[in-house]
Amino acid sequence: MDSFTLVVASALAAIILACSMGLIYRGGARQACLLDWMAAGVFFACNNVLGALAISYQASHYLIPGVGNALYVAGHFGILAGLRRHLGLRTGWKQVLACAACIPLLHALPFLQSSVMHRLFVFTPIIVAINLGVAVTLWNHVRRGEWAPYLPLAILELFFAFQLTLRAAYLILGEGHALTFMGSQFLQTSGSLFVLVFLSVACMSCALIVTHQQAQLLRRASLTDALTGWLNRRALHERAGAEFRRCRGIGGALFFITFDIDHFKLINDRHGHATGDAAIRHVTTLAAGALRGNDAMFRTGGEEFAVLVAQGGIEDVVAIAERLRELIAASPLVADNKTVRMTISVGVAQMLDADVAWEDLLRHADEALYHAKEHGRNQVTRYQPAYGKRIEQVRKAG
């Protein structure tokens, strides 16, 4: 395949990259990184269109490779910029575009005008540095367990940097490589082929990153309570089941803290449902601050909540529950010039040898909570086997 055909094919691949990122953005993803990757596709497309025109008309003015190299650098940087924006980092677009604008001027220097090889040696390290920047950014800012969607892009960038370095080394160590601008020599033709592969795989890699994040957001939404941001009952089944199996396997301790807002119906009846929702958000916000960061927090009902604790001892967990109770009692809600004082009743249970499923542990915590409410509310109660028998008696009597 000749250079012209490869350059045209690369231009088409770049246009597909730009259009794909734009369509995904318009289709609802609305992630700004897609615009960076779309810009990268535009820069690559302009670079290749310019190259195709140069081949067709045998143009040799120094500004043509100057503008082409500026577009090429900007295109590669666009991939890195989109990744950095996706990860919440500064992109550096302003600085890079300012530098890219100076590249055509550098081509006025006799050193760069005199030889394609000179230009290759000047700009290859820049492109390699950008390629390696993608891998370094991923290594520094993506947790090891979350690498899967980023791996294709990382491999692509490392491979591209490797082949650039290898080709540059071959030119340095070899002899008789009389390169010409947009020539058909093997090294230049292979370079165009690598660019075509790079653009094609980059399109798929960037799309994979965005679609994976969208899937994660949808899954998180399906597991999260919209009012409080706490996990919901579906998440409770998944998390509690996994922790129960893990603790049974290694012999670890597992606890549930359950609590609900005392006399919550009166708050709704007296102040309205909007204040009731505000009360729930107030309690969960305070609770999140009082509970340890690695505890899983769930909204299990209207004003009912559960916290799964997978470390420490029973006395530690009871102390956490007591601290939570005191904090809620001491922190009234102020809404619409109204002060709403609230208390919570709390039940605490530890996994027992007789428990055959996590639901047994949750039921014990609920029985302790029921005991707390039955004996005055605004207190923490630790589960005792007698509580279950008492509840059963009440149910039979009712």
N, C-alpha and C positions, 0 to 999 in steps of 0.2 A: 504494500500500500504506500503510495507516494505522500510527500509532506502535505501537499494541498488538500488531499482527501482527508488526511488525519486532522488537519486544522479545521476543516469544515465540520467534521464529525465532532470534534471537541467543542466547537461553537454551538452545535445543536445540543450536546450534553449540558453545556453551561446554561443554555436557554431553558432546558428542561429543569435544571436545578432551580433557576430563578422562578420559573412558573410554578413548580411544585411547592416551593416554600411560600409563595404568595397565595396560592390556592388553599393551602392548609391554614394559613393565617386568616384568610377571608372565610374559610369554612367553619370557624368557631374557636380555633385554638387560641388566637389572639395573644400569642406569646411574642414579645419584642425580638427575641433571638431569631425568629423566623425572618424578620425583616433584615437582620444582619446577613443571614445566609442567602436571602434573596439578592441583597446587594453584592455579595460575593459572586453569585451566579452572573449578575449583570457585568461585573468587572471582567470575569473570565470570558464571557461572551464577546465583549468589546475587544479584548485582547486578541481573541482568535479571529474575529472578523477583520481586525486590522492586519493580522498576519496573512489571512487569505487574500486581502486586497494587495498587500505588498508582493506576494508571490505572483499574483495575476498580472500586475503592472510593472514587475521588476523594479519597484521603488527602493531607493537606497539612501534617502536622506536620513541624517543621524537622528532627527526627531522621531522617526517611525519606531526604531527599536527603543528609543527613550520613553515614548508614550506607552509602547507595548509592555516594557518592563515595569513601569509605574502601575499599569492596570493589573499586571500579573502579581505584583507584591500586594496590592490592595485586595485582590481576590483571595489570596491565601490568608491574609490577615482577617478577612471577613469571616472565614470559618472559625478562627480563634476568637474573634470578637463575639460571635454568636454564642459560642460555648461559654465564654466568660459571663456574658449577660444572663444566660440560662442558669448559671451557678450563683448569680447575685453579685458578680464582681464588676469592677470598672472595665469598660471595653478598651479605652485608649484610641478611639477612632480619630479624634481631632489631631493628636500628635502624629499618627501614622499617615493620615491623609496629607498633612503638611509636609512630611518627609517625602511622600510619594510625588507630590507636586514639584519637588526639587529634582527628581530623578531625570526628567527630560533635559533639564539644564546641565546636569552632570555629563550627559552624552555629548555636550559641546566640547568637552576636554579631548585633546588629541589622543590621549592614552586610550579612552573608551571608543573613540571613533576608528582607531586604527585596526582593531581586531575584535572579532566575535569572541575569541577565547578570553580576551581581557574582560569583556563584559560578563562572560560566564563566571569568571573567577571572582568578580566583584559582587555579583548578585546571588550566586548560589549559596554562600554562607547566610545571607539574609533570609532566603526561603527556608533553608534548613533550620535556622533558629526559630522561625515561625512554626514550622512543623513540629519541632521538639517542644515548643511552647504549649501546644495542645496536650501532648502527653504529660508534661510537667504540671500543667494546670489540673488535669484529671487526677494525677497522683497526689497532689497536695490538697484537693478540695472535694474529692468524692470518697466516701467511706468504702472500705474494701468489700463489704457485702452488697454494694449497690453498683458495681462496675459493669454488670451485664449489658445494659443498653448503650454504654459508652465504649465498650471494647472494640467494636468494628471501626469506629472513628480513630481510636488510639492506634490500632494496628495499621490502618491506612496511612496516617500521618507519619508514623515511624518508618513504614516501608518506603514511602515517598522520599523522606529525608535520606534513607539509606541508599536508594538508587541514585539520588542526586550526588551524594558524596562519592559513591562508587564511580560514577561517570566522570566526575571532576578529577578523581585520583587517576583514572585511566588516561585522561588527557594530559595530566601533569607528568606521569611516568612514561607515557608513550611518545612516539615521535611521528612526524609526518601528518598530523591532523590539521589539514588546511580548511578550517571551517569558514563558511560564508553565511551571510544573513539569510535565514529561511532556506538553507540548502537542503539537499536530499541525502546528506551523509548519514551513515547508520546511526551515529550517536544522536544526531538531531531528530531523525525519524523516530528512533526509540523513545526519545524524550517526549515527542508529541504523542506517542502511543501511551506512555505513562500518564500524561496529563488527561487523556481521554478516559483511562481507567479510573484515575483519581476523581474526576468530576462525576462519573457514573456512580461510584461507590459512595462518594461524599453525599450525594443526594439521598441515597437509601439510609446512610448512617444518621444524617441529621433528622430525617423523618422518623427513624426509629427512636431517637432520643425524645422527640416531642410526643409521639404517640404513647410511648411508655409512661411519660409523666402524666399524660391525660388519663391513662388507665389507672395510674396510682391515685390521682385526684378523685376519680369516680369511685374507686374502691374505698378511699378514705371517707368520702361523703356517705357511702352506704353503711359505714360502720360508726358514724358519728351522729350524735344528737344535735339537731340544728340550733336549738335554743341555748344550750350550755357549752357546746364544743366537747363535751365528754363523750366517751364511747357509749354505744347503745347495746341493747340486749343481744343482737346478732354478734357483735364483737365480744360480748361477755362469754357466749358459748365457745367461740374460737379460742380466746385467750385463756379462760379458766380451764378449759379442757386440756390445752397444751401444758399449762403450768401444773395441773394435777398429775398428768402422766409423767412429767419431768421429775416432780418431787417424789412420786412413788418409785421412780426408777433409781434415783440417787439417794433417797432417804431424807430429803430436805423437808423443811417446815413450810406450811402454807396457811394463810389466814384470810378471813374476810372481815371487813368492817362494813356494816350496813347502818344507814341512818336515814331518817326522814324528818321533815319540818313539822314541829308540833302545831296542832290546831290550824293547819294550812287552809282548810275549808273556810274558816272564819276570816282569814286574810282576804281570800277571794270574794267572799260575800260582803265584807265590810268596805274593802278598798277597790274592788274590781279586778278583772282578770289581767289587765295590763300590769297592775301592781303585783299581782301574783306571779306573773312571769319575771318581773324585775326581782322579786324576792328569790326565786329559784336561781337566777343568774348571780345574784349577790351571794347566796350561800355557796354556790359552786366555785365562784371566784375566790372567796375566802378559804374554802376547803383546799383548793389547788395550791394555795400558798402554804397551808399548814401541813400538807401531806408531802412525803418525799417524792422526788422527781421520778423515781423508777417504779412507783406504785401505779397500777392500772385503775383508772377511775371511770365508773359507769353510772349512767342514769337508767335505772331499771323500771321506773314508773313516773307518775306525775310529779310527786315531791319525794320520791324514793331513790336512794343512791346506794352504791356498793363500791368498795375499794378492795382490790386484791393485793395482798402483801406477801411477797415470796422470800422474805429474809427477816432476820431478827428472832426474838423470843416473844412469848405471849405477853410478858410484862411490858416490853417495849411497845408492842402494838396497842395495848390498853392505854399506855401513856400517850401515844399518838392520838388515839380516839378522844381521850380526855382533853388534850390540848385543842383539838378541833371543836369539841363541845363548848369549851370556855371562850374560844375565839368568836363563835357564832353568837353566843349570849352577850358578849361585850361589844358587838359591832352591829348596831341596828341599821336597817335600811332607811335612807332618806330619799324620798321620791315625791315629786309634786308638792313640796313643802309639807310633807307628812313624814313622820318618824314611825317606822314599823319595827317593833322589837320582836325578835324571833329566838326560839330555842330549838334544839334538836334532841331526839332520843337516839341512842347509839347501841348497837349490838356488836359483839366481837366473838368470833369463833375460830378455833384452831383445828386443822385437819386431824382426825382421829384415825387410829388403826382400823376401826370398823367401817369407815367411810369407803364406799365402793365407787363413788363418782363425785365430781366437784359439786353437783347439785346438793349432795348431802351436807357439805360444808356450808353452802349458802343458806340452806334451810336452817341449820343450827344458828347461824348469825341472825337470821330473821326471827327465830324463836327468842333469842336473847333480846332483840329489839322490841318484840312484842311484850316481853316481861318488863322492859324499861318503861314502856308507855303505860302498861297496866299498873305500875307502881309509882306514878307521879310524873313521868316525863322528865325531860332535861337532865338526863343521866346516862352514864355508860354502864352497860351490863355485859359481863362475860358469860358465855354459854355454860350452862350446867345441864346434864342429862334430864334432870327433873323438869326443866322448862318444857321440853317436848311433851312429856306426859301431861303436864298441866294444860297445855294448849289443846291436846286431844280430848281431855275431859271437858273443857269449855265448849269445844265443837260438838261433842256428843250431847251436852246439856242444852246447847242452843238448838 
